[in-house]
Amino acid sequence: MDAAERRRAGRYADPVSLLEIRGAALRRSGRELWSGLDLSVEPGELIAVLGPSGSGKTTLLRAILGLEPLSEGSITALGQPVRRRGNRAIGYLPQARPLPPDTALRGRDLVSLGVDGHRFGIPLPRRRDRDRVDRLLAAAGASAFADRPVGVLSGGEQQRLRVGQALADDPRLLLCDEPLTSLDLANQQAVVRLIDEHRRTGAGVLLVTHDINPVLGKVDRILYIANGRFTLGTPKDVLTSPVLTDLYGAPVFVLRAGDRLVVVGAPDADASHHHHDHGDHL
């Protein structure tokens, strides 16, 4: 099922793009990370954002969330200009960084923050909220460890809980920032499945990743940012040696090793990942 078919089948069969970025430019510390970016995210579409560390991938997500100003251009999300106070119809799944061992929350408490964390004061348990949390835990495959302290859970278990939290409001637009980092293969597959199941309802997904391989079969388009420039297109069109060589301005080779793609010659590339990126703080 391609993106157009998912739009017709999904809950959000809306002809208006979920995200519209027009003429966007981003400059930090006198350096232009990218400019002239036009990007639309349609219902049921998954777009992967790739590029080396410092290329502005995370900052793009922060700009969509209203947390970072663009240097030029505009962003409209779900038909409204982005605003700093946020929009509960936009979900956010952060990088899989371990929570401290002494974190005073159970697994279900972490998911509950996505359900009732927007209410002022101390959230009072309500039956429909408890039922909603139980459904989210089940969907994330996290019921078995829902009552354990989150600090003693593995990174993969914690990330499944974060997925449940991010999907609590059934977001029409889901932003994912390196959600698979440091996860083993089984947990990578579980998180990718949850993200893909949500976008099949008609939601749009923008996913920043350093390794395209776990999501390659799910991606509709790729936004590849590098060397102050970008290219946008299908994986087949973007992930080629000529395209990436032109983007980086240096020889880059895209190789297929079994069912994996390997990029050789690009910054942060290594033999086991499409990109090995230790964090994008710009």
Secondary structure, DSSP 8 states (H G I E B T S, - for coil): --HHHHHHHSTT--SS-SEEEEEEEEEETTEEEEEEEEEEE-TT-EEEEE--TTSSHHHHHHHHTTSS--SEEEEEETTEE--TT--TTEEEE-------TT---BHHHHHHHHHHTTSSSS----HHHHHHHHHHHHHTT-GGGTTSBGGGS-HHHHHHHHHHHHTTT--SEEEEESTTTT--HHHHHHHHHHHHHHHTTT-EEEEE-S--GGGTTT-SEEEEEETTEEEEE-HHHHSSHHHHHHHHTS--EEEEETTEEEEESSTT--SSSS---S----
